[in-house]
Amino acid sequence: MTFVIYHNPDCGTSRNTLALLRSVGVEPRVVEYLKTPPSRAELADLIDRMGLAVRDAIRQKGTPYAALGLDDPALGDDALLDAMIAHPILINRPIVVGPPGVRLCRPSDIVFDLLPTGVTTALLKEEGVPFLVDAGIAGDDPGLVGALQSAGLPCDDLLAPGRTFFAYRTSAGDPVGFGGYEALGDNALLRSIVVLPAWRAQALGRNLVSLLQRRAFDAGARRAWVLTSSAAPFFEKIGFKPVARDDAPATVLATRQASSLCPADAALLARTIRF
């Protein structure tokens, strides 16, 4: 298999992605894009092949994004591309090119989208946790239903339209848990998130939610919401902020989770999805 990775060796996500590829026998061509950036045409082509808007391919954290005024929504693609070429640190990373296509591998687990189904590795991320692989499942999947019931989470609306669910396993093949979201235009209500007992207290919930947000992002969501009776501290640690129900979009409040299935005193939190 021929792969190319646009790599920043100072980025942990990029290092994890490169290490995972090598652990499954893939030796990609490594392009350190801060030293040898792609041409403007090459960058535009990569972004197009990833299915992203140009703005979605820009890295904001740790870059001159704000100083350059790139947060101005009036700026078009040409201006954004010019800025990325002039300041390659603005190119989000890592971008991986493989036989099936091109992906922005944030989180690094996304690289499995470019690998054959069933590839496994015992490699851990630098932070000591397994990579995760997700697979779409039906709302009535017995594993999902059983895990939600055991955790005391709602199951009544799993087959209603607009819900998307995933089963998660480690990159070595061990089942980890489940999660899903309801698509609400620019918003997504994350729900049915449960880590199996054997994997709790191992810092996997953060990675699971990150991967779930990425799937919602790829489906069009730009803001993630959660309702929880007991896990608000966890979600706040990973960037979610409490939101008063009066300030929430009507589409979120109209979901069965918000209107009837979750307790009236459940905390409502939200965050912008950004990678």
Kinemage of the C-alpha trace (Angstrom):
@kinemage 1
@onewidth
@group {chain A} dominant
@subgroup {mainchain}
@vectorlist {calphas} color= white
{ca met a 1} P 0.000 0.000 0.000
{ca thr a 2} L 1.269 3.494 -0.917
{ca phe a 3} L 0.700 6.156 1.722
{ca val a 4} L 1.795 9.742 2.220
{ca ile a 5} L 1.584 11.599 5.531
{ca tyr a 6} L 1.852 15.370 5.824
{ca his a 7} L 3.562 15.290 9.194
{ca asn a 8} L 4.522 17.657 11.973
{ca pro a 9} L 6.941 15.833 14.311
{ca asp a 10} L 6.110 18.293 17.108
{ca cys a 11} L 2.439 17.232 17.078
{ca gly a 12} L 1.409 14.269 19.244
{ca thr a 13} L -1.553 13.430 17.018
{ca ser a 14} L 0.707 13.374 13.977
{ca arg a 15} L 3.294 11.222 15.778
{ca asn a 16} L 0.591 8.787 16.905
{ca thr a 17} L -0.760 8.497 13.357
{ca leu a 18} L 2.671 7.811 11.884
{ca ala a 19} L 3.468 5.260 14.598
{ca leu a 20} L 0.187 3.436 13.982
{ca leu a 21} L 0.818 3.202 10.243
{ca arg a 22} L 4.265 1.754 10.863
{ca ser a 23} L 2.912 -0.685 13.459
{ca val a 24} L 0.670 -2.303 10.814
{ca gly a 25} L 3.445 -2.549 8.243
{ca val a 26} L 2.833 0.666 6.307
{ca glu a 27} L 5.904 2.836 5.691
{ca pro a 28} L 4.502 6.066 4.283
{ca arg a 29} L 6.318 8.791 2.459
{ca val a 30} L 6.736 11.409 5.166
{ca val a 31} L 6.348 15.023 4.131
{ca glu a 32} L 7.351 17.448 6.883
{ca tyr a 33} L 5.142 20.155 5.486
{ca leu a 34} L 6.572 22.946 7.654
{ca lys a 35} L 9.886 22.411 5.814
{ca thr a 36} L 8.484 21.462 2.406
{ca pro a 37} L 4.894 22.686 2.202
{ca pro a 38} L 2.625 21.599 -0.636
{ca ser a 39} L 1.973 23.993 -3.461
{ca arg a 40} L -1.210 26.007 -3.376
{ca ala a 41} L -2.760 23.751 -6.017
{ca glu a 42} L -1.690 20.610 -4.136
{ca leu a 43} L -3.145 21.914 -0.883
{ca ala a 44} L -6.431 22.850 -2.524
{ca asp a 45} L -6.609 19.367 -4.067
{ca leu a 46} L -5.916 17.645 -0.728
{ca ile a 47} L -8.634 19.663 1.004
{ca asp a 48} L -11.109 18.901 -1.767
{ca arg a 49} L -10.308 15.175 -1.621
{ca met a 50} L -10.825 15.197 2.155
{ca gly a 51} L -14.316 16.558 1.591
{ca leu a 52} L -13.622 19.526 3.859
{ca ala a 53} L -14.262 23.213 3.467
{ca val a 54} L -11.017 25.183 3.329
{ca arg a 55} L -11.820 26.811 6.673
{ca asp a 56} L -12.259 23.354 8.241
{ca ala a 57} L -8.722 22.427 7.202
{ca ile a 58} L -7.130 25.361 9.042
{ca arg a 59} L -5.538 24.830 12.435
{ca gln a 60} L -6.392 27.571 14.917
{ca lys a 61} L -4.656 26.527 18.138
{ca gly a 62} L -1.001 27.525 18.353
{ca thr a 63} L -1.062 29.401 15.041
{ca pro a 64} L -1.398 33.041 13.886
{ca tyr a 65} L -5.022 32.342 12.900
{ca ala a 66} L -6.515 35.092 15.082
{ca ala a 67} L -3.624 37.547 14.620
{ca leu a 68} L -4.068 37.347 10.850
{ca gly a 69} L -7.795 38.012 11.142
{ca leu a 70} L -8.677 34.648 9.620
{ca asp a 71} L -11.684 34.368 11.918
{ca asp a 72} L -13.425 36.905 9.673
{ca pro a 73} L -16.285 34.921 8.099
{ca ala a 74} L -16.186 37.222 5.076
{ca leu a 75} L -12.828 35.784 3.972
{ca gly a 76} L -13.197 33.403 1.041
{ca asp a 77} L -11.309 30.253 0.156
{ca asp a 78} L -8.677 32.064 -1.902
{ca ala a 79} L -7.656 34.282 0.999
{ca leu a 80} L -7.574 31.330 3.384
{ca leu a 81} L -5.453 29.241 1.017
{ca asp a 82} L -3.056 32.149 0.539
{ca ala a 83} L -2.637 32.386 4.316
{ca met a 84} L -2.019 28.644 4.646
{ca ile a 85} L 0.694 28.741 1.988
{ca ala a 86} L 2.314 31.809 3.550
{ca his a 87} L 2.101 30.247 7.038
{ca pro a 88} L 2.180 26.421 6.707
{ca ile a 89} L 1.632 26.042 10.471
{ca leu a 90} L -1.999 26.867 9.619
{ca ile a 91} L -2.329 23.559 7.732
{ca asn a 92} L -4.036 21.146 10.101
{ca arg a 93} L -2.306 17.837 10.641
{ca pro a 94} L -1.748 15.103 9.921
{ca ile a 95} L -3.181 14.725 6.442
{ca val a 96} L -2.819 11.138 5.246
{ca val a 97} L -3.165 10.000 1.639
{ca gly a 98} L -3.869 6.301 1.109
{ca pro a 99} L -5.387 4.027 -1.529
{ca pro a 100} L -8.994 4.682 -0.386
{ca gly a 101} L -8.607 8.472 -0.286
{ca val a 102} L -7.389 11.365 1.855
{ca arg a 103} L -8.205 12.006 5.502
{ca leu a 104} L -7.399 14.608 8.118
{ca cys a 105} L -6.496 12.187 10.891
{ca arg a 106} L -7.778 14.052 13.892
{ca pro a 107} L -8.149 12.203 16.125
{ca ser a 108} L -5.385 9.846 15.022
{ca asp a 109} L -7.842 6.907 15.141
{ca ile a 110} L -9.304 8.245 11.872
{ca val a 111} L -6.373 6.676 10.006
{ca phe a 112} L -8.183 3.330 10.285
{ca asp a 113} L -10.561 4.700 7.626
{ca leu a 114} L -7.682 4.282 5.171
{ca leu a 115} L -6.655 0.782 6.250
{ca pro a 116} L -8.217 -2.564 5.324
{ca thr a 117} L -11.040 -3.709 7.599
{ca gly a 118} L -9.824 -6.013 10.329
{ca val a 119} L -6.291 -4.619 10.642
{ca thr a 120} L -5.197 -4.834 14.281
{ca thr a 121} L -2.296 -3.581 16.361
{ca ala a 122} L -1.429 -3.695 20.045
{ca leu a 123} L 0.314 -0.309 19.801
{ca leu a 124} L -0.758 2.286 22.368
{ca lys a 125} L -0.900 6.024 21.848
{ca glu a 126} L 1.870 8.091 23.399
{ca glu a 127} L -0.462 8.864 26.299
{ca gly a 128} L -0.711 5.143 27.061
{ca val a 129} L -4.253 4.410 25.861
{ca pro a 130} L -5.329 2.182 22.945
{ca phe a 131} L -6.321 3.493 19.555
{ca leu a 132} L -10.045 3.075 18.935
{ca val a 133} L -11.851 1.645 15.920
{ca asp a 134} L -15.546 2.448 15.442
{ca ala a 135} L -18.164 0.583 13.446
{ca gly a 136} L -21.686 1.729 12.679
{ca ile a 137} L -24.439 -0.353 14.295
{ca ala a 138} L -28.232 -0.403 14.361
{ca gly a 139} L -30.147 1.156 17.223
{ca asp a 140} L -31.432 -2.246 18.296
{ca asp a 141} L -27.969 -3.817 18.433
{ca pro a 142} L -28.115 -6.202 21.427
{ca gly a 143} L -24.730 -5.106 22.748
{ca leu a 144} L -25.740 -1.448 22.682
{ca val a 145} L -29.109 -2.082 24.313
{ca gly a 146} L -27.607 -4.278 27.023
{ca ala a 147} L -24.845 -1.801 27.830
{ca leu a 148} L -27.288 1.107 28.077
{ca gln a 149} L -29.652 -0.849 30.296
{ca ser a 150} L -26.795 -1.866 32.588
{ca ala a 151} L -25.715 1.770 32.854
{ca gly a 152} L -29.264 3.004 33.486
{ca leu a 153} L -29.325 5.079 30.295
{ca pro a 154} L -32.411 5.625 28.066
{ca cys a 155} L -33.195 3.033 25.385
{ca asp a 156} L -36.739 3.951 24.385
{ca asp a 157} L -35.930 5.984 21.265
{ca leu a 158} L -33.019 4.056 19.766
{ca leu a 159} L -34.862 3.214 16.543
{ca ala a 160} L -36.277 6.684 15.898
{ca pro a 161} L -35.046 8.476 12.746
{ca gly a 162} L -31.951 10.636 12.791
{ca arg a 163} L -29.901 8.560 15.236
{ca thr a 164} L -26.462 7.164 14.414
{ca phe a 165} L -24.722 4.635 16.669
{ca phe a 166} L -21.277 3.091 16.863
{ca ala a 167} L -19.600 0.191 18.615
{ca tyr a 168} L -16.003 0.836 19.678
{ca arg a 169} L -13.142 -1.602 20.062
{ca thr a 170} L -9.464 -1.171 20.714
{ca ser a 171} L -7.073 -1.496 17.810
{ca ala a 172} L -6.255 -4.948 19.193
{ca gly a 173} L -9.903 -5.966 18.766
{ca asp a 174} L -11.262 -5.741 22.326
{ca pro a 175} L -14.807 -4.321 22.751
{ca val a 176} L -14.727 -0.990 24.601
{ca gly a 177} L -18.167 0.594 24.475
{ca phe a 178} L -20.805 2.413 22.484
{ca gly a 179} L -21.883 5.902 21.529
{ca gly a 180} L -24.130 7.790 19.179
{ca tyr a 181} L -25.513 11.129 18.131
{ca glu a 182} L -28.681 12.717 16.832
{ca ala a 183} L -28.105 14.885 13.751
{ca leu a 184} L -29.734 18.308 14.183
{ca gly a 185} L -28.367 20.362 11.313
{ca asp a 186} L -25.359 22.327 12.562
{ca asn a 187} L -25.848 20.733 15.985
{ca ala a 188} L -25.483 17.159 17.188
{ca leu a 189} L -26.763 15.730 20.448
{ca leu a 190} L -24.247 13.154 21.641
{ca arg a 191} L -25.987 10.319 23.447
{ca ser a 192} L -25.925 6.653 24.467
{ca ile a 193} L -22.254 6.956 25.460
{ca val a 194} L -21.142 4.055 27.608
{ca val a 195} L -17.744 2.496 28.298
{ca leu a 196} L -17.822 -1.173 29.247
{ca pro a 197} L -16.897 -1.887 32.897
{ca ala a 198} L -13.550 -3.518 32.088
{ca trp a 199} L -12.343 -0.310 30.408
{ca arg a 200} L -13.586 2.322 32.828
{ca ala a 201} L -11.065 4.479 34.676
{ca gln a 202} L -8.599 3.990 31.794
{ca ala a 203} L -9.054 7.415 30.166
{ca leu a 204} L -10.789 5.938 27.113
{ca gly a 205} L -13.979 7.970 27.448
{ca arg a 206} L -12.216 11.119 26.265
{ca asn a 207} L -10.966 9.391 23.114
{ca leu a 208} L -14.347 7.814 22.439
{ca val a 209} L -16.111 11.180 22.656
{ca ser a 210} L -13.478 12.795 20.429
{ca leu a 211} L -13.979 10.149 17.739
{ca leu a 212} L -17.758 10.438 18.078
{ca gln a 213} L -17.552 14.218 17.624
{ca arg a 214} L -15.473 13.745 14.498
{ca arg a 215} L -18.143 11.505 12.983
{ca ala a 216} L -20.804 14.096 13.810
{ca phe a 217} L -18.577 16.815 12.308
{ca asp a 218} L -18.204 14.846 9.086
{ca ala a 219} L -22.003 14.597 8.960
{ca gly a 220} L -22.312 18.395 9.111
{ca ala a 221} L -22.442 19.232 12.821
{ca arg a 222} L -20.324 22.081 14.151
{ca arg a 223} L -21.542 22.122 17.742
{ca ala a 224} L -21.926 19.137 20.068
{ca trp a 225} L -24.421 18.913 22.940
{ca val a 226} L -24.817 16.468 25.810
{ca leu a 227} L -27.393 15.877 28.530
{ca thr a 228} L -26.152 14.134 31.643
{ca ser a 229} L -27.234 13.487 35.207
{ca ser a 230} L -23.842 12.425 36.542
{ca ala a 231} L -21.031 13.018 34.039
{ca ala a 232} L -20.956 16.826 33.790
{ca pro a 233} L -17.468 17.046 35.390
{ca phe a 234} L -16.091 14.629 32.786
{ca phe a 235} L -17.539 16.594 29.885
{ca glu a 236} L -16.332 19.902 31.319
{ca lys a 237} L -12.794 18.484 31.466
{ca ile a 238} L -12.910 17.818 27.731
{ca gly a 239} L -14.102 21.259 26.743
{ca phe a 240} L -17.877 21.257 27.164
{ca lys a 241} L -19.486 24.242 28.909
{ca pro a 242} L -22.800 24.329 30.816
{ca val a 243} L -25.652 25.944 28.906
{ca ala a 244} L -28.964 27.159 30.319
{ca arg a 245} L -31.873 25.419 28.647
{ca asp a 246} L -33.337 28.785 27.660
{ca asp a 247} L -30.201 29.361 25.572
{ca ala a 248} L -30.250 26.005 23.769
{ca pro a 249} L -31.481 25.620 20.172
{ca ala a 250} L -35.079 24.538 19.797
{ca thr a 251} L -33.942 21.467 17.865
{ca val a 252} L -31.956 20.237 20.862
{ca leu a 253} L -34.770 20.897 23.319
{ca ala a 254} L -37.248 19.095 21.049
{ca thr a 255} L -35.328 15.795 21.160
{ca arg a 256} L -36.860 13.035 23.252
{ca gln a 257} L -33.705 12.964 25.340
{ca ala a 258} L -34.266 16.592 26.362
{ca ser a 259} L -38.053 16.653 26.443
{ca ser a 260} L -38.843 13.435 28.291
{ca leu a 261} L -36.211 10.708 28.578
{ca cys a 262} L -33.580 12.520 30.640
{ca pro a 263} L -34.453 13.934 34.085
{ca ala a 264} L -35.547 17.556 34.099
{ca asp a 265} L -32.520 18.450 36.225
{ca ala a 266} L -30.002 16.813 33.856
{ca ala a 267} L -27.123 19.138 32.997
{ca leu a 268} L -26.989 20.497 29.438
{ca leu a 269} L -23.511 21.181 28.046
{ca ala a 270} L -22.128 22.126 24.645
{ca arg a 271} L -18.888 22.819 22.780
{ca thr a 272} L -17.816 23.845 19.322
{ca ile a 273} L -16.466 20.885 17.361
{ca arg a 274} L -12.994 21.766 16.177
{ca phe a 275} L -10.043 19.560 15.195
